Amino acid sequence: MKTIQLVFVTAFLLLTACVTINIYFPAAEAREAAEKIVDDILGDEAKQPAPGKDDQSMDFRPVERSYALNLFDLLIPPAEAAAIPKFDADTPLIRKLQASMKQRHAQLKPFYEGGAIGFTQDALVDIRELSAVPLKQRGALKNLLAAENNDRNQLYKEIARANGHPEWEKDVRATFSTTWISNAAKGWWYQNSKGAWVQK
């Protein structure tokens, strides 16, 4: 009897030691959070479906559970085995950055509409056509863009940090890059994946 118990305990320890709990970036949840934030900042701009929104390859889909995984459920408490944490995009700093960007958008909007600035492929804002900006406004525009990009960089970093995964910053940025473009009004400019400016 003791031998059987020893074998069972050994098998149990081996199984639990070999279990690796992978935390995947929750793309669908992140996209939903990004859409809410961007929609609030841009307001009533024309919106179109985000590129790849219907592409199943971009959706997070949990792996089908096998018999082996059901066995692991018995060995590992559910709280420890959870692979997808709740995606948090609502902290005091995120709300502060969001409010700052929303207020600044009223000043940036005419430059979007005039084609002077656009969304970059790394989810920032840059000057596309400086000649479209009157000389007396160029200094003010550069200051606006510096403040805007500073807030954006902080936003992506804070969202990743708030979810306990600083390494997600790149994924958060990519999610927002797509969302800014999808929520932009018709006629605004953005950079495609090759860095070329394209008008929506």
C-alpha positions as CSV (number, residue, x, y, z in Angstrom):
1,M,0.0,0.0,0.0
2,K,2.8,2.4,0.9
3,T,4.5,1.6,-2.4
4,I,1.3,2.6,-4.3
5,Q,1.0,5.8,-2.3
6,L,4.7,6.6,-3.0
7,V,4.2,6.0,-6.8
8,F,1.1,8.3,-6.8
9,V,2.9,11.1,-4.9
10,T,5.9,10.9,-7.2
11,A,3.6,11.0,-10.3
12,F,1.8,13.9,-8.8
13,L,5.0,15.9,-8.2
14,L,6.3,15.1,-11.7
15,L,3.0,16.3,-13.3
16,T,2.8,19.5,-11.3
17,A,6.5,20.2,-11.9
18,C,6.1,19.9,-15.6
19,V,3.1,22.1,-15.9
20,T,3.9,25.5,-17.5
21,I,1.2,28.1,-17.3
22,N,1.5,30.4,-20.3
23,I,0.0,33.9,-20.1
24,Y,-1.1,34.9,-23.5
25,F,-1.7,38.5,-24.6
26,P,-5.6,38.9,-24.6
27,A,-5.9,40.5,-28.0
28,A,-9.7,40.7,-28.1
29,E,-9.9,42.2,-24.6
30,A,-7.1,44.7,-25.4
31,R,-8.8,45.7,-28.7
32,E,-12.1,46.3,-26.9
33,A,-10.3,48.5,-24.3
34,A,-8.4,50.4,-27.0
35,E,-11.6,51.1,-28.9
36,K,-13.3,52.6,-25.8
37,I,-10.3,54.8,-25.1
38,V,-9.8,56.0,-28.7
39,D,-13.5,56.5,-29.2
40,D,-13.6,58.8,-26.1
41,I,-10.6,60.8,-27.3
42,L,-11.6,61.3,-30.9
43,G,-15.2,61.8,-30.2
44,D,-17.7,61.6,-33.1
45,E,-15.2,61.0,-35.9
46,A,-16.2,58.7,-38.7
47,K,-15.5,55.1,-37.7
48,Q,-14.9,52.1,-39.9
49,P,-14.1,48.4,-38.9
50,A,-10.6,48.0,-37.7
51,P,-8.3,46.2,-40.2
52,G,-8.2,42.5,-39.4
53,K,-11.2,42.8,-37.1
54,D,-12.8,39.9,-38.8
55,D,-9.6,38.0,-39.1
56,Q,-9.8,35.0,-36.7
57,S,-6.0,34.9,-36.5
58,M,-6.1,38.1,-34.5
59,D,-8.7,36.9,-32.1
60,F,-7.7,35.2,-28.9
61,R,-9.2,31.8,-28.8
62,P,-8.5,29.4,-25.9
63,V,-7.0,26.1,-26.8
64,E,-9.5,23.2,-26.7
65,R,-9.3,21.4,-23.5
66,S,-8.1,17.8,-23.6
67,Y,-8.5,15.0,-21.1
68,A,-5.0,15.8,-19.9
69,L,-5.9,19.4,-19.2
70,N,-8.9,18.2,-17.2
71,L,-6.6,16.0,-15.1
72,F,-4.4,19.1,-14.5
73,D,-7.6,20.9,-13.3
74,L,-7.8,18.4,-10.5
75,L,-4.1,18.8,-9.6
76,I,-3.9,22.6,-9.9
77,P,-6.3,25.1,-8.1
78,P,-8.3,27.1,-10.7
79,A,-6.9,30.4,-9.4
80,E,-3.4,29.2,-10.2
81,A,-4.2,27.7,-13.5
82,A,-6.0,30.7,-15.0
83,A,-4.2,31.6,-18.2
84,I,-6.1,34.8,-19.0
85,P,-6.2,37.6,-16.4
86,K,-8.8,40.3,-16.6
87,F,-7.5,43.0,-18.9
88,D,-7.2,46.3,-16.9
89,A,-7.3,49.6,-18.8
90,D,-8.7,51.8,-16.1
91,T,-6.2,53.2,-13.6
92,P,-5.9,56.7,-12.2
93,L,-2.9,57.4,-14.5
94,I,-4.7,55.9,-17.6
95,R,-7.7,58.1,-16.9
96,K,-5.5,61.2,-16.5
97,L,-3.7,60.5,-19.8
98,Q,-6.9,59.8,-21.6
99,A,-8.4,63.2,-20.3
100,S,-5.3,65.0,-21.4
101,M,-5.3,63.6,-24.9
102,K,-9.1,64.2,-25.2
103,Q,-8.6,67.9,-24.4
104,R,-5.7,68.2,-26.7
105,H,-7.5,66.6,-29.6
106,A,-9.6,69.7,-30.2
107,Q,-6.3,71.5,-31.1
108,L,-5.0,68.7,-33.2
109,K,-8.1,68.0,-35.2
110,P,-7.7,70.9,-37.7
111,F,-4.3,69.6,-38.5
112,Y,-5.6,66.1,-39.1
113,E,-8.3,67.5,-41.4
114,G,-5.8,69.6,-43.3
115,G,-3.4,66.7,-43.9
116,A,-0.6,68.2,-42.0
117,I,-0.3,65.4,-39.4
118,G,-1.3,61.8,-39.3
119,F,-1.1,58.6,-37.3
120,T,2.2,56.7,-37.5
121,Q,2.7,53.0,-37.7
122,D,3.9,52.9,-34.1
123,A,0.7,54.5,-32.7
124,L,2.1,58.0,-32.4
125,V,1.3,61.2,-34.3
126,D,3.8,62.9,-36.7
127,I,4.0,65.8,-39.2
128,R,3.1,64.6,-42.7
129,E,3.2,67.8,-44.6
130,L,4.9,70.8,-42.8
131,S,4.1,73.1,-45.7
132,A,0.4,72.7,-44.8
133,V,1.0,74.5,-41.5
134,P,1.3,78.3,-41.4
135,L,4.7,79.4,-40.2
136,K,3.3,81.1,-37.1
137,Q,1.6,77.8,-36.0
138,R,4.5,75.4,-36.6
139,G,6.2,75.9,-33.2
140,A,2.9,75.4,-31.4
141,L,2.1,72.3,-33.4
142,K,5.5,70.7,-32.6
143,N,4.8,71.3,-28.9
144,L,1.4,69.7,-29.2
145,L,2.8,66.7,-30.9
146,A,5.6,66.3,-28.3
147,A,3.0,66.4,-25.5
148,E,0.6,64.1,-27.4
149,N,3.3,61.5,-28.1
150,N,4.5,61.6,-24.5
151,D,1.0,60.9,-23.3
152,R,0.6,58.1,-25.8
153,N,3.9,56.4,-24.9
154,Q,3.0,56.6,-21.2
155,L,-0.5,55.2,-22.0
156,Y,0.8,52.1,-23.7
157,K,3.4,51.5,-21.0
158,E,0.8,52.0,-18.2
159,I,-1.7,49.6,-19.6
160,A,0.9,46.9,-19.9
161,R,2.1,47.7,-16.3
162,A,-1.5,47.8,-15.0
163,N,-1.9,44.2,-16.2
164,G,1.2,43.0,-14.6
165,H,3.0,42.4,-17.9
166,P,5.3,45.2,-18.9
167,E,6.4,43.0,-21.8
168,W,2.9,43.5,-23.3
169,E,3.7,47.1,-24.2
170,K,4.6,46.3,-27.8
171,D,1.3,44.4,-28.2
172,V,-0.7,47.2,-26.6
173,R,1.0,49.7,-28.9
174,A,0.2,47.5,-32.0
175,T,-3.4,47.2,-30.9
176,F,-3.8,51.0,-30.5
177,S,-2.0,51.6,-33.8
178,T,-4.8,49.7,-35.6
179,T,-7.5,51.3,-33.5
180,W,-6.4,54.9,-34.1
181,I,-6.6,54.3,-37.8
182,S,-10.0,52.5,-37.7
183,N,-11.5,55.4,-35.7
184,A,-10.0,58.2,-37.8
185,A,-12.3,60.3,-40.0
186,K,-12.3,59.9,-43.8
187,G,-9.6,62.0,-45.3
188,W,-7.2,61.7,-42.5
189,W,-3.7,60.3,-43.0
190,Y,-1.9,57.4,-41.5
191,Q,1.2,55.3,-42.2
192,N,0.8,51.8,-43.5
193,S,3.0,48.9,-42.4
194,K,5.8,50.0,-44.8
195,G,5.8,53.5,-43.3
196,A,4.2,55.2,-46.3
197,W,1.6,57.8,-45.8
198,V,-1.9,56.8,-46.9
199,Q,-5.1,58.8,-46.9
200,K,-8.1,57.1,-45.4
